[in-house]
């Protein structure tokens, strides 16, 4: 954003995303009020992740690394338009990102309802508005070297599980324990054989964007995930299906085995 914090108007919302009031951004920050935001995850065609270090003039978490581009929605701004704008302003990318879901985050500095988007792009990347002090394209090894503690906490909590290959690391065998594997099966209606609409394909795309392998059958789809992923997977399926016009969604979750995982 190019406006001064005290001049920019944002929308204060309740837990159900209903408007409470239009207020100055400065008040939102001072009182840590729940607001709307967008975040865009950018990966390259080789599967690398584009990250940026926030400028030292940011009003919250200055100088921290961020997994996605994005920011606070101004009053009356549509999320899709904001995502496209923020992508260009922060990384210099002209593209239309696709929507993958809504995330919620709360801490002592930030309370936000974030519309999350993804885009695949190979750059070049340029900080047009100066909000990024540095931009890097990193692989999983470089990400591990930086460590999640170097990244904006909300960014890690809301975005990391949407990044294929980066969401889960492989801890040493000695540090692993057993945890359940859950099979999630889902069907989305209306159903037209051989003619799946966006309400059917969007949930699959959302899970694949999270790095989840989906088995697509003639009447429904399924995936196997560990306990920690169940909530995010169910939320991603429901959000994508409903956002694209589904009239009925059926979900079935069953335990199918165990796998080794970090305790």
N, C-alpha and C positions, 0 to 999 in steps of 0.2 A: 504494500500500500504506500502511496506517496503522500497522503494527507498527514498532517500532524495529529497525534493521538487525541488531543482535546477537541478537534474539529470533526472528526469522523464519527458518524452515527451508525450504531449497530443495533441488532434486535436481541433483547433480553427475553429468553423463553423459559417455559416451565419444563418439568420432566417429560411431559408428553409432546414437547416441541410446539407448544402453543404460545403465541406472542403475549408477553406481559407488558412490554413497553419498548419504545425506541429511545435509546440513551446514548450519550457520548461514550466513545471507546475508553476514554480515561476513567469514567465511572465504572465501566465493566471490569477494567483491570483492578482498580482500587478496591472494589467490593467483591471481586472474583465471582462474577455473575455468570450463569449458564448462558451460552450463546451458540450460534451456528458457525461452522467453519467448513472448509474443504481441504482435502489433501490429495495430491496426485503422486502416485508411485511411478517412477520411470525406470524401466529396464531396457537394456540393449538387446539386439537380436541374438547376441551370444549369451544372454542371461545374466549379464553384469548389472549391478545396481548403481544408479546415479544418486549420489548423496551431496549435501551441501553444508558448509559451516555457516551458521547464522552470523550476521554482522554484529559488531559490538554495540550498535545503537538500537537493537531490538528492545521492545518494552518488556519482554519476558524471555528468560533463558538466553541472554546474549552470548554469542561465541560458541554455543553448543552445535554439534552435528545434528542434521535432520535427515531422516530417511525419505521424506517426500517434500515436494514443493507444495505451496498452499498458504492459506491464511484465513482470517476472520471475514465472514460475509458482511458487506455493508447493508444498511437498511434497504429492503426492497429488492435486493440482488438475488437473481436465480442461481442456484448452485452450479448448474451445467455451464452457465456463462462465466461464473467466477472461476471454475476449474480451468477453463480454456484461457482466461485472462491471466491467472496466476502462473500457469505453465509457461506462458510467454514472458511475463515480467521477471520471473525468478530464474528461468533456465534458457530463455530465448528460443523456445520450441513452439512452432506453429503446428498444432495437432488438436484433434478432438478426442480427449480421453474417454474411456468407457467406465461407467459406474459399477462398483463392485459391492457396496454396502454402506451401512451407517454404523459408526462406532461412538461410544460414550467414554469420556475420560474426566476424572476429577482428581485434583490435588490442591495443595495450598496456594498455587499460582494460576492454575488453568482449570476451567470447567467448560467443557464443550461437547456439542453434538456435531460430529464430523462426518460429512459425506465423503467417502473414499473412492478414488478413481485410479485407473491404471492406464498407462500408455507404453508402447514399445517404440523407442527412437534411438538412433545412433549419433545424434548431435549434428553439428557442434553445439556445445552448451555455453551460454553466456549469461551472466547476471545483468539483465537489462536495467533493473531498478535499484541495484546496489544492495539488496537485502541479503545476498549471499556473499560472504567474504571469500569463499573458496568453493569450487565444485570439483568433485572427483568421480571417476567411474571405477568401481571396485568389484572384485570377485569375492567369493565366500571366505577365502583365506585372509584377504585384506580386511574384510569386515570383522573377522574374528580377532585380528591383530589390533584393530581400533578398540574393540570391546563395546558392549551395549551401554556401559556406564558413561561413555563419551557422548551418547546420543540423547536428544530431547526425550524425557521419560514418556510423554504422551505419544511421541512418534513410535517408540518401541512397542508400547502397549497396544496401539490401535492399528499400526501398519505392518509390523514385521511379519505377522502370520499371513499376510496377503502376498508376500514376496516368495515366489517359487525358489527353492533351494537355500534360502537364507533363514527360513522360519525355524528350522530344526538343525542343530549341530549333532555331531557324533561324539559323545563323551567317552573317556577311556572305559574299557570293559569293567575295570574294578569298581567304577563309580555307578554301575548300572544296577537297577532292580527290575522286578517284574511288574507290569501293569496290564490292564485289560485292553483288548482290542474290540471295538464296537463296530458292527456293520449297520450303516444307515441306508435304508432303502426309501426311495421317494418317488411318487407319481404326481404329475401336475396335470390338471384339467383346465380347459377342454382339450381332449385328445383327438387328433386327426392322424390316422396312420400314414406314415411316410411324408407328413407335412407338419413337422414340429414348428410351432411359432416361437417368438422370442420368450414367452412365458415358460417354455420348456427348455430352450437352449441356454437362456441367461443363467439359471442356477448351475448348470454344468460348467459354463464358462467361469462363473464366480469361484467354484471349487478348484478348477484347474489353475486359476490365477493364484490361489492359495497354496499351490503345490500338491493338491490332493488328487490322486488317481481315481477317475470315475469310470465304472463299468456301465455302459449304456445298453439297455435291453430293449426289446420290442414294445414293452408296456411300462417300463420304469427304469430308473437308474439306481446305482448303489455305490458305496465307497466304504472302505475299512479305515478307521482312524483310532487313535488312542483316546483314553478318557479325557485328556486335557483339550482335545480338539472338538469334542462333541458339540459344545455350546456354540462355538464359532461357526462350525459347519451347518448346524441347524439354522442359525441366524442368517447365514449367507444364502441358503436355499430359500428360506421363507421371504427374505427381503427381495431377492432377485425375482422370484416368481410373482409375488404380489405387485411389485413395481412394474411388471410387464404384462399385467392383465389376467393373471390366473384366477379362475373361479373356484377352484378346489385344490387343496394340497394335502396329500396323505404321506405321513412319515412313520417309519417303523424302525426302532433301534433295538438291536439284539447283540449280546456278547458272543463273540465267535472264537476267542482265544486270548493269548497273552503274548507280549513282546518285551524285550529288554528296553529300559528307558532310564533316563537320569532321575535319581530320587528327588 
